[in-house]
Amino acid sequence: MRVRIDRHESSDQGTFGRIYFGDHTLFTGELPDRGNSRNRSRIPEGTYEVDWTFSPLFKRFMYLITDVPQRSGIRIHSANFMGDKSKGLKCQLYGCIALGERVGYMDKQKAVLLSRPAVSKLESFLRREPFTLEINSVELSW
């Protein structure tokens, strides 16, 4: 199965886009682009294999994005905030990808919302099987 993320906007508040799988679309949140810097940046665009593995940090099975250049431990999980901490923004990520059913605002900061149900939808649809993830930057034209 191929899954695609199209990134649509990035700022100090995070990188926001959409993830497409089957006939489903959800929203994504990632850290801002900080040159692939560990724990501060989103991962580079590209195509990655994603496996269902046990996370010692989260103490449960979840998706792991493999073979990210100069990075490890990049997961897909629930989170709301992905802002640049050095700018005083809230952040719950260290390079991972968060999913949400919507994008909105929490505490005056842009966030992905309804994250846990979104992650459950992806995991259920893909039956916790490995998949290929393609990440692109796509400008929206309104």
C-alpha positions in Angstrom: 0.0 0.0 0.0 1.2 3.5 -0.8 0.4 6.4 1.4 1.1 10.0 0.5 1.6 13.2 2.6 1.3 16.5 0.8 2.8 19.3 2.9 0.9 22.6 2.3 2.3 25.1 4.7 5.2 25.6 7.1 5.9 28.3 9.7 7.3 28.5 13.2 4.0 26.9 14.4 4.8 23.7 12.4 4.4 22.1 9.0 0.8 21.2 8.1 -0.5 19.0 5.3 -2.7 16.1 4.4 -2.2 12.3 4.4 -4.0 10.2 1.7 -4.6 6.5 2.1 -7.3 4.5 0.2 -10.2 6.9 -0.1 -9.4 8.6 3.3 -7.8 12.0 3.9 -6.6 13.2 7.3 -4.4 16.1 8.3 -0.8 16.0 9.4 1.4 18.1 11.7 5.2 18.1 11.7 7.9 20.3 13.1 9.0 23.3 10.9 11.8 22.7 8.4 15.1 23.2 10.3 17.4 21.4 7.8 16.7 17.9 9.1 18.2 18.8 12.5 17.6 16.0 15.0 14.7 16.8 17.4 14.1 20.2 15.9 13.1 19.5 12.2 10.6 17.7 10.1 12.1 14.9 8.0 13.2 15.5 4.4 10.8 14.9 1.5 11.1 11.5 0.0 9.8 8.0 -0.1 10.2 5.8 3.0 9.2 2.4 4.2 7.1 2.3 7.3 6.9 -0.7 9.7 4.7 -1.7 12.6 7.1 -2.0 15.5 7.2 -1.8 19.3 8.2 1.6 20.7 10.1 1.4 24.0 9.4 5.1 24.6 5.6 4.9 24.1 5.5 1.3 25.3 3.2 0.2 22.5 3.2 -0.9 18.9 3.0 1.9 16.4 4.3 2.9 12.9 8.0 3.6 12.5 9.4 5.5 9.4 12.6 3.7 8.5 15.8 4.8 6.7 15.3 8.5 7.3 18.7 10.1 6.6 20.7 10.9 9.8 17.6 10.2 11.9 16.0 7.4 13.8 12.9 6.7 15.9 10.6 8.7 13.6 7.0 7.6 14.4 3.5 8.4 13.4 1.5 9.1 16.5 -1.0 11.5 18.1 0.0 15.0 19.1 -1.6 18.4 18.9 1.3 20.9 18.9 4.4 21.1 16.7 5.8 24.6 17.1 9.4 25.7 17.4 10.2 25.5 21.1 13.1 28.0 20.6 10.4 30.6 19.6 8.4 29.9 22.8 5.8 27.7 21.0 4.3 24.5 22.3 5.6 21.2 20.9 4.9 17.6 21.5 7.1 16.2 18.7 10.8 15.5 18.2 10.6 14.9 14.5 7.7 12.5 14.3 4.4 13.0 12.3 1.2 13.7 14.1 -2.2 13.0 12.5 -5.5 14.8 13.1 -9.0 14.9 11.8 -8.9 18.7 11.6 -6.5 21.6 11.8 -7.4 24.5 14.1 -6.1 26.4 17.1 -5.6 25.5 20.7 -4.3 28.1 23.2 -3.9 30.5 20.2 -1.5 28.2 18.5 -2.1 26.2 15.3 -2.6 22.5 16.0 -3.9 19.3 14.6 -7.1 18.3 16.4 -8.8 15.0 17.1 -5.4 13.3 16.8 -6.0 10.0 18.6 -9.1 9.1 16.4 -7.1 10.0 13.3 -4.2 7.7 14.2 -6.6 4.9 15.0 -8.2 5.3 11.5 -4.9 5.0 9.8 -3.8 2.0 11.9 -7.1 0.2 11.4 -7.3 0.9 7.6 -3.8 -0.3 7.0 -4.3 -3.3 9.4 -1.0 -2.5 11.1 0.8 -3.8 7.9 3.9 -2.2 6.5 3.5 0.5 3.8 5.4 2.9 1.6 5.1 6.6 2.5 5.7 9.4 0.0 6.2 12.9 1.4 5.9 15.9 -0.9 5.6 19.7 -0.6 2.6 20.9 -2.6 1.5 24.5 -2.8 -2.3 25.0 -2.5 -3.9 27.3 -5.0 -7.2 28.7 -3.7 
